[in-house]
Amino acid sequence: MQVRSSAYRLASQLVALGISVASIGSAPAAAQDAPTATAAPSEIDGQINGRKARFVARGDDVLVSAAEADRIGLSYRDGKSISIGGTPLWIVTLGSVTAAGRTRLVAPAGVVPSIPGYFAALRAHPAEAFARSREIQVEINGLKLPAYDLGEAGVLLALDVAEGAGVKFREGKRQDIGAIRAWVLEMAVKVGAQESPTTVIVTEPEAYFQALMAAAGKAR
C-alpha cells in the first residue's frame, strides 16, 4: 500500500539518493526494504529558476545545499521540513530546474544545510532516515493520525498514537523482532478518500526499523 503524501514521497526519494536497498527476507512484520548508507553523490552544474547553480540530481530528484539556495534566492526555511539526526531537510518547489540539458517546470526539490553533512546524517541514523521517509497520515476511528507506510505490509502506528486513538492493539497478534515487541491486527484505515481493511502494526517506530535493518544484515 503506497500512500505517502507528495512531500514525504519526495523526502523518501531524496533519502534514497544516499542509500541502497537490501531485502529483509523473512523478517517478521517486515516492510519491503531497508536502507544501508553509501557515499554522497557529486554535485553537477545546472540551472535553478533560470540561474546557474550547483546541486545533486539523480533522475527527477534534486538536492541543494542551503548556501547555494541562499545564493540564488530560494525561500525554503518556512517550508515543510523533516529532520534526520538533527539535520533538517526542507521540501521546496522550484519554478524550473535544468540538469544534463533537460529542463523541468514546477519541480520539487530538497534543501539541506550541507550535502556531505546530510549524507553523514543518513549514515549515522539509518533507522531514523528510513522512518522519516515513510511518514504518512491516516484516519482510524475518525481520527487523523501520524503513521508509517510499510508498503504491502500495511501501516505502523507508534504506541502512544495507537493508545490515544483507542486502538485495542493488545488484542491483536503479538510478534517480536529481536527485543522489539509489536502487535499486529487488521482494521479499517482511511487514506485520503479511500478506506479499506489494512494490517496495522503497533510498536516503537525507530526501534522497529532498526530491528528490521539488523535482521536484514544477518547472513541467511
GROMACS elastic network, one bead per residue, 0.5 to 0.9 nm:
[ bonds ]
;  ai    aj funct       b0    kb
    1   149     6  0.73294   500
    1   150     6  0.73195   500
    1   152     6  0.50442   500
    1   153     6  0.75969   500
    1   154     6  0.63104   500
    1   155     6  0.82957   500
    1   198     6  0.88738   500
    2   149     6  0.67983   500
    2   150     6  0.79444   500
    2   151     6  0.54206   500
    2   152     6  0.77548   500
    2   154     6  0.89978   500
    3     9     6  0.88050   500
    3   136     6  0.70986   500
    3   137     6  0.86689   500
    3   138     6  0.89739   500
    3   149     6  0.67050   500
    3   151     6  0.81413   500
    3   191     6  0.70026   500
    3   192     6  0.87482   500
    4     7     6  0.80703   500
    4     8     6  0.61128   500
    4     9     6  0.56031   500
    4   133     6  0.89586   500
    4   134     6  0.68660   500
    4   135     6  0.68961   500
    4   136     6  0.51429   500
    4   137     6  0.78022   500
    4   148     6  0.84841   500
    4   149     6  0.67600   500
    5     8     6  0.53516   500
    5     9     6  0.58603   500
    5    10     6  0.85666   500
    5   135     6  0.82301   500
    5   136     6  0.61635   500
    5   137     6  0.78084   500
    6    10     6  0.62083   500
    6    11     6  0.86079   500
    7    10     6  0.52488   500
    7    11     6  0.63192   500
    7    12     6  0.87222   500
    7    80     6  0.78054   500
    7    81     6  0.88205   500
    7    91     6  0.66745   500
    7    92     6  0.87863   500
    7   108     6  0.84957   500
    8    12     6  0.59778   500
    8    13     6  0.84494   500
    8    82     6  0.87165   500
    8    91     6  0.86921   500
    8   132     6  0.79257   500
    8   133     6  0.60308   500
    8   134     6  0.68564   500
    8   135     6  0.64860   500
    8   136     6  0.72470   500
    9    12     6  0.50505   500
    9    13     6  0.63263   500
    9    14     6  0.87037   500
    9   133     6  0.71490   500
    9   134     6  0.76805   500
    9   135     6  0.87944   500
   10    14     6  0.61272   500
   10    15     6  0.85394   500
   10    61     6  0.76768   500
   10    91     6  0.77835   500
   10   108     6  0.73371   500
   10   109     6  0.74575   500
   10   110     6  0.79759   500
   10   133     6  0.83131   500
   11    14     6  0.50250   500
   11    15     6  0.60803   500
   11    16     6  0.84425   500
   11    81     6  0.89509   500
   11    82     6  0.80691   500
   11    89     6  0.79513   500
   11    90     6  0.88796   500
   11    91     6  0.74526   500
   11   109     6  0.87922   500
   11   110     6  0.75132   500
   11   132     6  0.78657   500
   11   133     6  0.55195   500
   11   134     6  0.84789   500
   12    15     6  0.51144   500
   12    16     6  0.61430   500
   12    17     6  0.88363   500
   12   129     6  0.86291   500
   12   130     6  0.78931   500
   12   132     6  0.77439   500
   12   134     6  0.66347   500
   13    17     6  0.65065   500
   13    61     6  0.67562   500
   13   133     6  0.78951   500
   14    17     6  0.51149   500
   14    18     6  0.75106   500
   14    61     6  0.64353   500
   14    62     6  0.74924   500
   14    63     6  0.71416   500
   14   109     6  0.82960   500
   14   110     6  0.71498   500
   14   133     6  0.85406   500
   15    18     6  0.58325   500
   15    19     6  0.66445   500
   15   119     6  0.85008   500
   15   122     6  0.75557   500
   15   129     6  0.69189   500
   15   130     6  0.77993   500
   15   132     6  0.89988   500
   15   133     6  0.67946   500
   16    20     6  0.69075   500
   16    21     6  0.84287   500
   16    35     6  0.80715   500
   16   133     6  0.88143   500
   17    20     6  0.82885   500
   17    38     6  0.89699   500
   17    40     6  0.78424   500
   17    41     6  0.74198   500
   17    56     6  0.89455   500
   17    57     6  0.87801   500
   17    58     6  0.72555   500
   17    61     6  0.79086   500
   17    63     6  0.89505   500
   17   119     6  0.89391   500
   18    36     6  0.86293   500
   18    37     6  0.60751   500
   18    38     6  0.56240   500
   18    39     6  0.65047   500
   18    40     6  0.58088   500
   18    41     6  0.71930   500
   18   119     6  0.62349   500
   18   122     6  0.73340   500
   18   123     6  0.85416   500
   19    35     6  0.55799   500
   19    36     6  0.54176   500
   19    38     6  0.54537   500
   19    39     6  0.82448   500
   19   119     6  0.88026   500
   19   122     6  0.78466   500
   19   123     6  0.83804   500
   19   126     6  0.87161   500
   20    34     6  0.82256   500
   20    35     6  0.56212   500
   20    36     6  0.55650   500
   20    37     6  0.64326   500
   20    38     6  0.68775   500
   21    33     6  0.60237   500
   21    34     6  0.57251   500
   21    35     6  0.50469   500
   21    36     6  0.66361   500
   22    33     6  0.59379   500
   22    34     6  0.56860   500
   22    35     6  0.64458   500
   22    36     6  0.73415   500
   22   213     6  0.85266   500
   22   216     6  0.68458   500
   22   217     6  0.82771   500
   23    32     6  0.69245   500
   23    33     6  0.52264   500
   23    34     6  0.67293   500
   23   216     6  0.64258   500
   24    27     6  0.58778   500
   24    30     6  0.72453   500
   24    31     6  0.80031   500
   24    32     6  0.70978   500
   24    33     6  0.61630   500
   24    34     6  0.68946   500
   24   212     6  0.69143   500
   24   213     6  0.72286   500
   24   214     6  0.89851   500
   24   215     6  0.65919   500
   24   217     6  0.79223   500
   25    28     6  0.89208   500
   25    30     6  0.83173   500
   25    32     6  0.85143   500
   25    33     6  0.88896   500
   25   215     6  0.86017   500
   25   216     6  0.70452   500
   25   220     6  0.87863   500
   26    29     6  0.87082   500
   26    30     6  0.76467   500
   26   215     6  0.88475   500
   26   216     6  0.89167   500
   27    30     6  0.55602   500
   27    31     6  0.87622   500
   27   177     6  0.76112   500
   27   212     6  0.66902   500
   27   215     6  0.63500   500
   27   216     6  0.74924   500
   28    31     6  0.89824   500
   28   175     6  0.72548   500
   28   176     6  0.76921   500
   28   177     6  0.66302   500
   28   212     6  0.83676   500
   29   153     6  0.67474   500
   29   175     6  0.75993   500
   29   176     6  0.89688   500
   29   177     6  0.84118   500
   29   182     6  0.86301   500
   29   184     6  0.79315   500
   29   201     6  0.76059   500
   29   212     6  0.89586   500
   30    33     6  0.80502   500
   30   150     6  0.76118   500
   30   153     6  0.64729   500
   30   209     6  0.88370   500
   30   212     6  0.67693   500
   31    34     6  0.75790   500
   31   149     6  0.83467   500
   31   151     6  0.63068   500
   31   152     6  0.73817   500
   31   153     6  0.57050   500
   31   154     6  0.81518   500
   31   209     6  0.85534   500
   31   212     6  0.80129   500
   32   150     6  0.69636   500
   32   151     6  0.64966   500
   32   152     6  0.72939   500
   32   153     6  0.74088   500
   33   150     6  0.89453   500
   33   212     6  0.87956   500
   33   213     6  0.85649   500
   33   216     6  0.87015   500
   34   126     6  0.88523   500
   34   127     6  0.85001   500
   34   130     6  0.72326   500
   34   209     6  0.77438   500
   34   212     6  0.71267   500
   34   213     6  0.56708   500
   34   216     6  0.73921   500
   35   126     6  0.66409   500
   35   127     6  0.79509   500
   35   129     6  0.85396   500
   35   130     6  0.67569   500
   35   213     6  0.72130   500
   36   122     6  0.87182   500
   36   123     6  0.74566   500
   36   126     6  0.67730   500
   36   213     6  0.81016   500
   37   119     6  0.79302   500
   37   120     6  0.87124   500
   37   122     6  0.64556   500
   37   124     6  0.85513   500
   37   126     6  0.70962   500
   38    41     6  0.89313   500
   38   119     6  0.80983   500
   38   122     6  0.88269   500
   38   123     6  0.73788   500
   39   116     6  0.86761   500
   39   119     6  0.71598   500
   39   120     6  0.84746   500
   39   123     6  0.87311   500
   40   115     6  0.74563   500
   40   116     6  0.62496   500
   40   118     6  0.85002   500
   40   119     6  0.56841   500
   40   120     6  0.81976   500
   41    56     6  0.66361   500
   41    57     6  0.83878   500
   41    58     6  0.86078   500
   41   115     6  0.88554   500
   41   116     6  0.88786   500
   41   119     6  0.89870   500
   42    55     6  0.81942   500
   42    56     6  0.62746   500
   42    57     6  0.85868   500
   43    54     6  0.59511   500
   43    57     6  0.72784   500
   43    63     6  0.88746   500
   43    64     6  0.87651   500
   43   115     6  0.89237   500
   44    53     6  0.83041   500
   44    54     6  0.53928   500
   44    55     6  0.55790   500
   44    56     6  0.60903   500
   44    57     6  0.72220   500
   44    99     6  0.77990   500
   44   100     6  0.86285   500
   45    52     6  0.72369   500
   45    53     6  0.59330   500
   45    55     6  0.68346   500
   45    56     6  0.88529   500
   45    99     6  0.73281   500
   45   100     6  0.84306   500
   46    51     6  0.82481   500
   46    52     6  0.57952   500
   46    53     6  0.54574   500
   46    54     6  0.61026   500
   46    55     6  0.75038   500
   46    97     6  0.75017   500
   46    98     6  0.54367   500
   46   100     6  0.72271   500
   46   101     6  0.81588   500
   47    50     6  0.55658   500
   47    51     6  0.50810   500
   47    53     6  0.51934   500
   47    54     6  0.76883   500
   47    55     6  0.89997   500
   47    96     6  0.79303   500
   47    97     6  0.56105   500
   47    99     6  0.68767   500
   47   103     6  0.85973   500
   48    51     6  0.52970   500
   48    52     6  0.64896   500
   48    53     6  0.62032   500
   48    54     6  0.87622   500
   48    72     6  0.79940   500
   48    94     6  0.70579   500
   48    95     6  0.75875   500
   48    96     6  0.57788   500
   48    98     6  0.64464   500
   48    99     6  0.89371   500
   49    52     6  0.85478   500
   49    72     6  0.85288   500
   49    94     6  0.65906   500
   49    95     6  0.53601   500
   49    97     6  0.62065   500
   49    98     6  0.85015   500
   49   105     6  0.89139   500
   50    95     6  0.86153   500
   50    96     6  0.70500   500
   50    97     6  0.76053   500
   50    98     6  0.81769   500
   51    72     6  0.68450   500
   52    72     6  0.82105   500
   53    64     6  0.88521   500
   53    68     6  0.69874   500
   53    69     6  0.85658   500
   53    71     6  0.88582   500
   53    72     6  0.75105   500
   54    64     6  0.74207   500
   54    65     6  0.85369   500
   54    68     6  0.71475   500
   55    62     6  0.69213   500
   55    63     6  0.58637   500
   55    65     6  0.70879   500
   55    68     6  0.80550   500
   55   115     6  0.88746   500
   56    61     6  0.80242   500
   56    62     6  0.56594   500
   56    63     6  0.50237   500
   56    64     6  0.64518   500
   56    65     6  0.88613   500
   56   115     6  0.84006   500
   57    60     6  0.69865   500
   57    61     6  0.56044   500
   57    63     6  0.65443   500
   57    64     6  0.89061   500
   57    99     6  0.72236   500
   58    61     6  0.53273   500
   58    62     6  0.67921   500
   59    62     6  0.82129   500
   60   104     6  0.86618   500
   60   107     6  0.81160   500
   60   108     6  0.85735   500
   60   109     6  0.88588   500
   61   107     6  0.87712   500
   61   108     6  0.76956   500
   61   109     6  0.65336   500
   61   110     6  0.83161   500
   62    97     6  0.85956   500
   62   107     6  0.84904   500
   62   108     6  0.74253   500
   62   110     6  0.62996   500
   62   111     6  0.86267   500
   63   109     6  0.58247   500
   63   111     6  0.57638   500
   63   112     6  0.74118   500
   63   115     6  0.77877   500
   64    67     6  0.83918   500
   64    68     6  0.66270   500
   64    69     6  0.64339   500
   64   109     6  0.75433   500
   64   110     6  0.61886   500
   64   112     6  0.64212   500
   64   113     6  0.86581   500
   64   114     6  0.84287   500
   64   115     6  0.73222   500
   65    68     6  0.53187   500
   65    69     6  0.61670   500
   65    70     6  0.86229   500
   65   110     6  0.85597   500
   65   111     6  0.55820   500
   65   112     6  0.51168   500
   65   113     6  0.56360   500
   65   114     6  0.53188   500
   65   115     6  0.57494   500
   66    70     6  0.59789   500
   66    71     6  0.84491   500
   66    74     6  0.89370   500
   66    76     6  0.87333   500
   66   111     6  0.58507   500
   66   112     6  0.55066   500
   66   114     6  0.66952   500
   66   115     6  0.87113   500
   67    70     6  0.51552   500
   67    71     6  0.61612   500
   67    72     6  0.88426   500
   67   112     6  0.89172   500
   67   113     6  0.72291   500
   67   114     6  0.79863   500
   68    72     6  0.63410   500
   68    73     6  0.85268   500
   68    74     6  0.86738   500
   69    72     6  0.54255   500
   69    73     6  0.60794   500
   69    74     6  0.50939   500
   69    75     6  0.78338   500
   69    76     6  0.80363   500
   69   111     6  0.72334   500
   70    73     6  0.50454   500
   70    74     6  0.58870   500
   70    75     6  0.77591   500
   70    76     6  0.88550   500
   71    74     6  0.78434   500
   74    92     6  0.86542   500
   74    94     6  0.83552   500
   75    78     6  0.73942   500
   75    79     6  0.80283   500
   75    92     6  0.81727   500
   76    79     6  0.53492   500
   76    80     6  0.83181   500
   76    90     6  0.63998   500
   76    91     6  0.73591   500
   76    92     6  0.60970   500
   76    93     6  0.89318   500
   76   110     6  0.89900   500
   76   111     6  0.73571   500
   77    80     6  0.81842   500
   77    81     6  0.83279   500
   77    90     6  0.68562   500
   77   111     6  0.89605   500
   78    81     6  0.85280   500
   78    90     6  0.84943   500
   79    90     6  0.63530   500
   79    91     6  0.64235   500
   79    92     6  0.66679   500
   80    89     6  0.85633   500
   80    90     6  0.58598   500
   80    91     6  0.55208   500
   80    92     6  0.76048   500
   81    88     6  0.65138   500
   81    89     6  0.53941   500
   81    91     6  0.57558   500
   81    92     6  0.89622   500
   81   110     6  0.89362   500
   82    87     6  0.83728   500
   82    88     6  0.57324   500
   82    89     6  0.53808   500
   82    90     6  0.66680   500
   82    91     6  0.82625   500
   82   132     6  0.70167   500
   82   133     6  0.88111   500
   83    86     6  0.55312   500
   83    87     6  0.52578   500
   83    89     6  0.60075   500
   83    90     6  0.86774   500
   83   128     6  0.88255   500
   83   129     6  0.83663   500
   83   132     6  0.76308   500
   84    87     6  0.51179   500
   84    88     6  0.64181   500
   84    89     6  0.77918   500
   84   118     6  0.81314   500
   84   121     6  0.63573   500
   84   122     6  0.70348   500
   84   125     6  0.69281   500
   84   126     6  0.87128   500
   84   128     6  0.62170   500
   84   129     6  0.57095   500
   84   132     6  0.73675   500
   85    88     6  0.83415   500
   85   121     6  0.57161   500
   85   122     6  0.78045   500
   85   124     6  0.75374   500
   85   125     6  0.59804   500
   85   128     6  0.72936   500
   85   129     6  0.81166   500
   86   121     6  0.80879   500
   87   112     6  0.75885   500
   87   113     6  0.74886   500
   87   114     6  0.89070   500
   87   117     6  0.78484   500
   87   118     6  0.65069   500
   87   121     6  0.67641   500
   88   111     6  0.83174   500
   88   112     6  0.61693   500
   88   113     6  0.72096   500
   88   118     6  0.81684   500
   89   110     6  0.62079   500
   89   111     6  0.57059   500
   89   113     6  0.79039   500
   89   118     6  0.81535   500
   90   109     6  0.83530   500
   90   110     6  0.54828   500
   90   111     6  0.50681   500
   90   112     6  0.65387   500
   91   108     6  0.72151   500
   91   109     6  0.60009   500
   91   111     6  0.66116   500
   92   107     6  0.84884   500
   92   108     6  0.57417   500
   92   109     6  0.53540   500
   92   110     6  0.60075   500
   92   111     6  0.73648   500
   93    96     6  0.86718   500
   93   106     6  0.62042   500
   93   107     6  0.55527   500
   93   109     6  0.60132   500
   93   110     6  0.85025   500
   94    97     6  0.67805   500
   94   105     6  0.74336   500
   94   106     6  0.54492   500
   94   108     6  0.59114   500
   94   109     6  0.68418   500
   95   104     6  0.84417   500
   95   105     6  0.56728   500
   95   107     6  0.64989   500
   95   108     6  0.88430   500
   96   103     6  0.67393   500
   96   104     6  0.54940   500
   96   106     6  0.56581   500
   96   107     6  0.60748   500
   97   102     6  0.81210   500
   97   103     6  0.55557   500
   97   104     6  0.54507   500
   97   105     6  0.66599   500
   97   106     6  0.81907   500
   97   107     6  0.66968   500
   98   101     6  0.62780   500
   98   102     6  0.53316   500
   98   104     6  0.64618   500
   98   105     6  0.89320   500
   99   102     6  0.53905   500
   99   103     6  0.65988   500
   99   104     6  0.87163   500
  100   103     6  0.84892   500
  104   107     6  0.62411   500
  111   114     6  0.85991   500
  111   115     6  0.86356   500
  112   115     6  0.62626   500
  112   117     6  0.83850   500
  112   118     6  0.65692   500
  113   117     6  0.74531   500
  113   118     6  0.74387   500
  114   118     6  0.59230   500
  114   119     6  0.86969   500
  115   118     6  0.50403   500
  115   119     6  0.64610   500
  115   120     6  0.85941   500
  116   119     6  0.53360   500
  116   120     6  0.61228   500
  116   121     6  0.86634   500
  117   121     6  0.61626   500
  117   122     6  0.86970   500
  118   121     6  0.50765   500
  118   122     6  0.64358   500
  118   123     6  0.88409   500
  119   123     6  0.62604   500
  119   124     6  0.85764   500
  120   123     6  0.50839   500
  120   124     6  0.61367   500
  120   125     6  0.85136   500
  121   124     6  0.50248   500
  121   125     6  0.58362   500
  121   126     6  0.79795   500
  121   129     6  0.83215   500
  122   125     6  0.52575   500
  122   126     6  0.53259   500
  122   127     6  0.86602   500
  122   128     6  0.82005   500
  122   129     6  0.60233   500
  122   130     6  0.88568   500
  123   126     6  0.57433   500
  123   129     6  0.88740   500
  124   127     6  0.89911   500
  125   128     6  0.54181   500
  125   129     6  0.61739   500
  125   130     6  0.86930   500
  126   129     6  0.50093   500
  126   130     6  0.60822   500
  126   131     6  0.85506   500
  126   209     6  0.87581   500
  126   210     6  0.77783   500
  126   213     6  0.86883   500
  127   130     6  0.51039   500
  127   131     6  0.61408   500
  127   132     6  0.86027   500
  127   205     6  0.88489   500
  127   206     6  0.57699   500
  127   207     6  0.75636   500
  127   208     6  0.83579   500
  127   209     6  0.53792   500
  127   211     6  0.86829   500
  127   212     6  0.89463   500
  127   213     6  0.76045   500
  128   131     6  0.50195   500
  128   132     6  0.60310   500
  128   133     6  0.85168   500
  128   205     6  0.87122   500
  128   206     6  0.58096   500
  128   207     6  0.89078   500
  128   209     6  0.79199   500
  128   210     6  0.82223   500
  129   132     6  0.51759   500
  129   133     6  0.61419   500
  129   134     6  0.87879   500
  130   133     6  0.52690   500
  130   134     6  0.65637   500
  130   206     6  0.83799   500
  130   209     6  0.71599   500
  130   210     6  0.89821   500
  131   134     6  0.53533   500
  131   135     6  0.65537   500
  131   148     6  0.70346   500
  131   149     6  0.89234   500
  131   205     6  0.68921   500
  131   206     6  0.62803   500
  131   209     6  0.68954   500
  132   135     6  0.55038   500
  132   148     6  0.83595   500
  133   136     6  0.89865   500
  133   148     6  0.86445   500
  133   149     6  0.89815   500
  134   147     6  0.82283   500
  134   148     6  0.51519   500
  134   149     6  0.52059   500
  134   150     6  0.74457   500
  135   146     6  0.70405   500
  135   147     6  0.58452   500
  135   149     6  0.64310   500
  136   145     6  0.85171   500
  136   146     6  0.60125   500
  136   147     6  0.52908   500
  136   148     6  0.55636   500
  136   149     6  0.64136   500
  136   191     6  0.89234   500
  137   144     6  0.66288   500
  137   145     6  0.55771   500
  137   147     6  0.56472   500
  137   148     6  0.79019   500
  137   191     6  0.71828   500
  137   192     6  0.86945   500
  138   143     6  0.81414   500
  138   144     6  0.56116   500
  138   145     6  0.53541   500
  138   146     6  0.64689   500
  138   147     6  0.65062   500
  138   155     6  0.89337   500
  138   189     6  0.66605   500
  138   190     6  0.56964   500
  138   191     6  0.50414   500
  138   192     6  0.75747   500
  139   142     6  0.59492   500
  139   143     6  0.52088   500
  139   145     6  0.58823   500
  139   146     6  0.87279   500
  139   188     6  0.88029   500
  139   189     6  0.59379   500
  139   191     6  0.63517   500
  139   192     6  0.82535   500
  139   195     6  0.85508   500
  140   143     6  0.53378   500
  140   144     6  0.66049   500
  140   145     6  0.71856   500
  140   165     6  0.72952   500
  140   167     6  0.83178   500
  140   187     6  0.84428   500
  140   188     6  0.68653   500
  140   189     6  0.53999   500
  140   190     6  0.64830   500
  141   144     6  0.85326   500
  141   165     6  0.69313   500
  141   166     6  0.77813   500
  141   167     6  0.80777   500
  141   188     6  0.82021   500
  141   189     6  0.82782   500
  142   165     6  0.87454   500
  142   190     6  0.88309   500
  143   165     6  0.67790   500
  144   165     6  0.89364   500
  144   190     6  0.89079   500
  145   157     6  0.83847   500
  145   161     6  0.70854   500
  145   162     6  0.86247   500
  145   165     6  0.80038   500
  146   157     6  0.73556   500
  146   158     6  0.84355   500
  146   161     6  0.75783   500
  147   155     6  0.65356   500
  147   156     6  0.56465   500
  147   157     6  0.51046   500
  147   158     6  0.73519   500
  147   161     6  0.85219   500
  148   154     6  0.86578   500
  148   155     6  0.54333   500
  148   157     6  0.67148   500
  148   158     6  0.88605   500
  148   205     6  0.79849   500
  149   152     6  0.87540   500
  149   153     6  0.83938   500
  149   154     6  0.65946   500
  149   156     6  0.66982   500
  150   153     6  0.52455   500
  150   154     6  0.51777   500
  150   155     6  0.52275   500
  150   156     6  0.69020   500
  151   154     6  0.58192   500
  151   155     6  0.74986   500
  152   155     6  0.87014   500
  152   199     6  0.88933   500
  153   198     6  0.87003   500
  153   199     6  0.66766   500
  153   200     6  0.83882   500
  153   201     6  0.87724   500
  154   198     6  0.58685   500
  154   200     6  0.58927   500
  154   201     6  0.75317   500
  155   189     6  0.89096   500
  155   198     6  0.75198   500
  155   199     6  0.64793   500
  155   200     6  0.51379   500
  155   201     6  0.62488   500
  155   202     6  0.86904   500
  156   199     6  0.85369   500
  156   200     6  0.57101   500
  156   202     6  0.57266   500
  156   203     6  0.73764   500
  156   204     6  0.88917   500
  156   205     6  0.72035   500
  157   160     6  0.83112   500
  157   161     6  0.63491   500
  157   162     6  0.60053   500
  157   200     6  0.71079   500
  157   201     6  0.61882   500
  157   203     6  0.65491   500
  157   204     6  0.78504   500
  157   205     6  0.73128   500
  158   161     6  0.52580   500
  158   162     6  0.62095   500
  158   163     6  0.86684   500
  158   201     6  0.85671   500
  158   202     6  0.57591   500
  158   203     6  0.53187   500
  158   204     6  0.52224   500
  158   205     6  0.59263   500
  159   162     6  0.52360   500
  159   163     6  0.61886   500
  159   164     6  0.85910   500
  159   169     6  0.89555   500
  159   202     6  0.58302   500
  159   203     6  0.53319   500
  159   204     6  0.61869   500
  159   205     6  0.86556   500
  160   163     6  0.51117   500
  160   164     6  0.60302   500
  160   165     6  0.85950   500
  160   204     6  0.88628   500
  161   164     6  0.51292   500
  161   165     6  0.62605   500
  161   166     6  0.87614   500
  161   167     6  0.87496   500
  161   202     6  0.89601   500
  162   165     6  0.51890   500
  162   166     6  0.63330   500
  162   167     6  0.52041   500
  162   168     6  0.79050   500
  162   169     6  0.74511   500
  162   202     6  0.69707   500
  162   203     6  0.90000   500
  163   166     6  0.51574   500
  163   167     6  0.58468   500
  163   168     6  0.75541   500
  163   169     6  0.82019   500
  164   167     6  0.76880   500
  166   169     6  0.87083   500
  167   170     6  0.85594   500
  168   171     6  0.58589   500
  168   172     6  0.75668   500
  169   172     6  0.52364   500
  169   173     6  0.82871   500
  169   183     6  0.60905   500
  169   184     6  0.71150   500
  169   185     6  0.67099   500
  169   200     6  0.86705   500
  169   201     6  0.83421   500
  169   202     6  0.68443   500
  170   173     6  0.76110   500
  170   174     6  0.76345   500
  170   183     6  0.64332   500
  170   184     6  0.85899   500
  170   185     6  0.89616   500
  170   202     6  0.89645   500
  171   174     6  0.85558   500
  171   183     6  0.82007   500
  171   184     6  0.88864   500
  171   185     6  0.79994   500
  172   183     6  0.57589   500
  172   184     6  0.53623   500
  172   186     6  0.81326   500
  173   182     6  0.83845   500
  173   183     6  0.54736   500
  173   184     6  0.50630   500
  173   185     6  0.63749   500
  174   181     6  0.72019   500
  174   182     6  0.57715   500
  174   184     6  0.62499   500
  174   185     6  0.89809   500
  175   180     6  0.84734   500
  175   181     6  0.62090   500
  175   182     6  0.51883   500
  175   183     6  0.59315   500
  175   184     6  0.71683   500
  176   179     6  0.66798   500
  176   180     6  0.55092   500
  176   182     6  0.58280   500
  176   183     6  0.83763   500
  177   180     6  0.50699   500
  177   181     6  0.65932   500
  177   182     6  0.77069   500
  177   208     6  0.76751   500
  177   211     6  0.63608   500
  177   212     6  0.75179   500
  177   215     6  0.83160   500
  178   181     6  0.80611   500
  178   211     6  0.67543   500
  178   215     6  0.84559   500
  179   211     6  0.82289   500
  180   203     6  0.77882   500
  180   204     6  0.80631   500
  180   207     6  0.69799   500
  180   208     6  0.65458   500
  180   211     6  0.71996   500
  181   202     6  0.88027   500
  181   203     6  0.66102   500
  181   204     6  0.84656   500
  181   208     6  0.85750   500
  182   201     6  0.66015   500
  182   202     6  0.56261   500
  182   204     6  0.80511   500
  182   208     6  0.82576   500
  183   200     6  0.81486   500
  183   201     6  0.56377   500
  183   202     6  0.52211   500
  183   203     6  0.68203   500
  184   199     6  0.68727   500
  184   200     6  0.57472   500
  184   202     6  0.65519   500
  185   198     6  0.82875   500
  185   199     6  0.57867   500
  185   200     6  0.54168   500
  185   201     6  0.66933   500
  185   202     6  0.85463   500
  186   197     6  0.63354   500
  186   198     6  0.54594   500
  186   200     6  0.59675   500
  186   201     6  0.88421   500
  187   196     6  0.80188   500
  187   197     6  0.52008   500
  187   198     6  0.55552   500
  187   199     6  0.66720   500
  187   200     6  0.69863   500
  188   195     6  0.63788   500
  188   196     6  0.53073   500
  188   198     6  0.59694   500
  188   199     6  0.87076   500
  189   194     6  0.83024   500
  189   195     6  0.54265   500
  189   196     6  0.56949   500
  189   197     6  0.62510   500
  189   198     6  0.59984   500
  189   199     6  0.87214   500
  189   200     6  0.84767   500
  190   193     6  0.67991   500
  190   194     6  0.54752   500
  190   196     6  0.65330   500
  190   197     6  0.88438   500
  191   194     6  0.54295   500
  191   195     6  0.62733   500
  191   196     6  0.86487   500
  192   195     6  0.80066   500
  195   198     6  0.88057   500
  202   205     6  0.82579   500
  203   207     6  0.82460   500
  203   208     6  0.69047   500
  204   207     6  0.56444   500
  204   208     6  0.60055   500
  204   209     6  0.88381   500
  205   208     6  0.50137   500
  205   209     6  0.62872   500
  205   210     6  0.85759   500
  206   209     6  0.52404   500
  206   210     6  0.61014   500
  206   211     6  0.85699   500
  207   211     6  0.60955   500
  207   212     6  0.86305   500
  208   211     6  0.51285   500
  208   212     6  0.62845   500
  208   213     6  0.87490   500
  209   212     6  0.50048   500
  209   213     6  0.62182   500
  209   214     6  0.85771   500
  210   213     6  0.52000   500
  210   214     6  0.61931   500
  210   215     6  0.86415   500
  211   214     6  0.50265   500
  211   215     6  0.61562   500
  211   216     6  0.85762   500
  212   215     6  0.50511   500
  212   216     6  0.61652   500
  212   217     6  0.87828   500
  213   217     6  0.63313   500
  213   218     6  0.89812   500
  214   217     6  0.52432   500
  214   218     6  0.67559   500
  215   218     6  0.54844   500
  215   219     6  0.87760   500
  216   219     6  0.81047   500
  217   220     6  0.89632   500
